[in-house]
């Protein structure tokens, strides 16, 4: 690392690790059962869980992936955690944690972490195997088995050109060959016009209406579309297979997470006295000072390097009731 890059890292880290200084102490009790002490910085013990938490926050390992204490990755992250502690202690020694702005930022970080911990507890209560299986059975009961249709298409600029295509096909030419020669649809012409399998509800309306009753081997058209005139061939029809429980589990977990957090927030907002004052003249005329650029939780990100940032979040849209569907990611685990 260059001296300039190193200096940047130090200056950025100094403001980012103040929370560690505020939360540090000389308690030598392991934070969780089976935890192992891996270092000591001045009068504070660092535990294996501290290193793992930092590795997860930086996206270096997943929540459920192992991180061996003898691995090179563990040693590298341990060095970073030690650096964090040293920077926090130095910031504390210089009194950087005493300003009103520093206290406000420390409190905001503390509240974010506590919110993460509350969400985790709600998720743990919500995501039982029984809940997942119950919702899966309900989804299967509500789901209607739909049909998938495999089609091919040839798109021409004019109706006479499309009618000429139908004539050529009627003389025995293969659909694939004519598509590669005559179709103006660059996305499909080189694959013989193959559109693959899809259900009518996701097809263009004109295509869906044309092939809805057509049997495999049938050619239909010409059909006017936004892109020109289309000739379609129905290759196959099959019943859409519902997902297995293992396939649906990730979507169900995200949905249950969303529901648990949504219900919790509804209860909290219902009990709390919240007043939003964005429309007041004082707020409208105020000009807040520019905020510092966002910083990730990992040392590499704080120093300007690459790496995924982790931040707590909640789902915003439940999956469709007809069948398990993707929903936003579950809230991130607390990183501190």
N, C-alpha and C positions, 0 to 999 in steps of 0.2 A: 504494500500500500504506500502511495506517495505521501510525503509530508503534508502536502495541501489537503489530500483526501483524509489523512489521519486527523488533521486539525478540524476539518469539517465534521468528522465523525464525533470527535470529543465535544464540540460545541453543541451539536444536535442532541447527543446522548444526555448531556448534562441536564437539559430541560425535560427530557423524556422519562427519566428514571426517578424523578422526585417522589413519586408514589412509593417506591421501594424504601426510600429513607423514612417516609412517614409511617410505613407499616412495619419497619424492622424492629428487632428487639433481641434480647439475649436468651429467649426461651429455647432450651435444648430438647424439648419434647418433640418427637417426630410428628409431623402434621397429619399423617395417616398411618394406619396399622401396617407394619412390615416395611416402613420406609427406612432408608439407609443413609447415614451421614456420608457425604462425599467431599466436603471441604469445610474450612473454617476461615472466615474473613474477619479479622480483628476479633470481636467477641461474639460473632454470629455464625451459627452452623448453617451450611447449605446442604439440602437433602436431594436425594435422587429425584424426588417428585418435582422439585424446583426446576431441575434441568429438563426433565421430560415436558413440563408445562411450557417452558420456553421453546423447546423444539416443536411442540404442537402449534404454538402461537405463530411461529415462523413458517409453518407449513412443511417442515422438514420430515415429520412423521405424521401419520394419521392418528385419530383418537384411539383406535384399537390396535395400532401397530406396536410391536415391541421395540424397545430401545435399550440395548445391552450396555451396561456400565463400562464394559471393556472395549466398546467400539470407538473408532476414531471420531464419529459424529458426536457421541456423548462427550468425549473430551473437548471437542471444539466448542460445543454449546456450554459446557461447564466453564470454560475460559470466558465466554461472553457473559454468563451470569455473574462471575466474579468481577468482571469489569463493571457491570451494572451496579453492583454493591459498592465498589470503590468510588465510582462517580457520584452515587447517591450520598455517600458519607461526606465526600468533599463538598458537594453542593450544600449539604446540611451545615458543614463547618463554616462555609462562607455566608451562611444566613440566607441563601437563596429561597428557602422554603418559608420565609417569614412575611413576604409581601402579600398584600390582599389578592393580587392576581394569582400568585402561586397557590395560595390557600384555596382559591376558587377552583383552579384547575385540578388540584389534588382531590377536592371534594367531588368534582364532576367525575373523575376517574373512579373514585371509591363507589359512587352511586351506580356507575355503569357495571362495575364488577358485582355489586350486590344484586343488581337487576339480573345479571347473568345467572348468579347462583339461584335466585328465586325461580327463573325460567327453567333451569336444570331440574329443580325439585318438582316443578309442575310436570315437566316432561317425564320424569321418572315415575310419577304417580299415574300418568295417562297411558304410557306406552307398555302395557302388559300384553302378554301373548293372547290372553283372552279377548282383550279389546281389539287387537289386530284381526284375530280370526272372526270375531263377531262382525266387524265392519266388512271383511272380505265376503262373508256369507251374504250379508245384506246387499253388497254390490252385485254379486252373482244373481241374486233374486230379482234385482231391479234391472239388470242388464238385459237388453234384447239382442239376441244373436243376429248380427247383421251380415250381409253378403259382401264379399270382396270380388271385384271384377278386374281381370287383367285385360288391358286393351292396347292396341297399337294405333298410331295416328299418322296421316299424311296431310300436311297443310299446304294449300295452294293460294295464290293471290286472288284468283277469280273463280267464279262458278264454272265457266266452261272448262277451265283447267282441271277442276275437281271431277267434273263429269268425264273428262278424258281419262283420268286416273282410274275411275270405276270401270271404264271400258277396257283398259289395259289389264286390270285385275281379272275381269271377266274372261279374257283370252288365255288365262292360265299363268300370268306373271305372278311371282311371289310378292307378297306385301312388303317384305323386308327390302327386296331389290328396288321396288318402285319408290319406297320411302327414301332410300339413299340417293336416288336419281332425281326425284321430283319434289320432295318436301322442302319447304322453306323454313321449317322449324329446326334451327341449328341445335337445339337441346336434345332432339330425338332422332334426327335423320340418320346419324351414323350408328345408331343402335337398332336400326330397322323400325323406327317409330315406336319403340316399346315404351309404354307409360307405366309398366309394372302393375301390381295389384293396388287397388284403392276402393274405398266404399263410395257409393254415389253421393253421399253428403259432402265429400271433400273434392269431388270432381267439379270442373266448370259446369254451370247449370245446363248449357246446351249439350255437353257430352253426356251428362247423367240422364237427361230426358231421352236421348237417342238410344242409349244402350240398356236402359232399365229393363226391358223385356226381351232383349236380343239374346239368342242362344250362342254358345261357343261356335266359332267358324263363320259367323254372320258378319257381313260388311254393311255398314250403314252410312248414309250421307247422300249428297253433300250437306254439311251443316255450316251455317254462317256463324262466325265467331269474331271477336275483336281483332284477331290476327289474320283473318282471311277465311277461306273455306276449307273445312276439315272432312276427311274421309276416315272412318273408324272401323277397326276390326276387333271383334270380341274374341279373345283367345281362350279364356277360361273363366269359370265362376266357382266360388267356393265359400263355405260358411266361415265367417271370422271366428277364430278360436279365442275364448276368453283367457286372460293370463292366469298362470298358476299362482298359488299363494306366495311362493318365493319370488316370483316376478313382480307381483303387486305389492309386496311388503314395503319397499322403499317409499312408494307413493302414499301408501296407507299411513306409514309412520309420519311422513311430512304433514299429511292431513290432520292426523290426531294431534300432532304438535301445534299446528295452527289453531285447531279448535280449543286446545287447552289454554294457550296463551291468550286467544281472543276472549274467552270467557273470563279469565283472570282479569284482563284489562277492563272489561265491562264492569265487573264487580268493583274494582278499585276506583274507576272513574265515577261510578254510581255513589260511592261513599265519600269521595274527596270533594273538597271545595276548590274548584279550579276556575280561575278567571283569566281569560286571554285578553290582552290589552293592546293588540296590534293596531286598532283603529283610533287610539288616543292621539291627540295632537303632539304630545311630548314624545311619544315613540316615533311618530311619523317624521318629526324634525330631527331626531337624534341621528348621529352618524357614528356608528360603532367603529372602533379602531380595527384595522385589518387583522384578520386572524392568521396565525402561522400556518404554513402549509401542512396538510395532513401527514401524519407519520405512522408507519406500521409498527407493530410490536417487536419485530425482529431487529437485531442489530444491523443486519445487512440493509434493511429498508430504511432505518433511521440514518444510515450513512449514505443513502442515495443509491444503494444497490438494488438488484432485482429480487423479487420474492413476493409471494401472495400476502396481502394484508388480511388479517382476521379481525372481524368486528362483530359485536352482537347484533342480531336482527331477528325479526319475527316474520312469519309468513303473512301474506296479504290476500291470497286468493285460494279458496278450497278447491279440490278437484271436482270434476263433474260427478253428479250422483249416479249417472247411468253406468259408469265403470270407473275403476281407479284411474286417475289421470295425474300427470305430474303437477306438483304444487311447489311453491318456493321453498328454498332450503330451510332446514330447522335452525333455530338460534344457535350461534356458535357457543362452544363451551367457554367458560370463564378462563382467561389467560393469566390470571393472577390470583 
